[in-house]
Amino acid sequence: MVLTCTDSGAQTFVVHKNRRTIHVVDDDAGIRDSTQLLLESFGFRVQTFSCAADYLESGLVGVADCALFDVHMPGMTGLELLELLRSRDVETPVIVMTANGEHIVERMIEAGASSLLRKPFDESELVGQIDAATAQSGP
């Protein structure tokens, strides 16, 4: 962040745009779209997928700086997707999203998720978890 002063003495904050790529896999179009808009407003590049199958077929698996997977999706769940990626040695940091996730915490940790994000979430929580997940994964 850069602090600048205007001629009137007022301070203006300029936020450097963040160019990390985030993949969002969620079957709820409203969540997908609002998360994309929010992350793009912070300068992230965002690609969204409506289900695990679309993500797996995209050719983009493993190229994001971080991924957000919803737990409850038809077909393959977010946890199953995470477990599949880890079995294929894909090490992209993954944040698991759910409205009700206490019952999955142990499995999520065993699968190698970076964190659990409870819906509804606020922007600072989302960006903070992405920052923490990408910092853990190295440069």
Secondary structure, DSSP 8 states (H G I E B T S, - for coil): -EEEE-TTS-EEEE------EEEEE-S-HHHHHHHHHHHHHTT-EEEEESSHHHHHHTT-TT-SSEEEEES--SSS-HHHHHHHHHHTT----EEEEESS-GGGHHHHHHHT-SEEEESS--HHHHHHHHHHHHHHT--
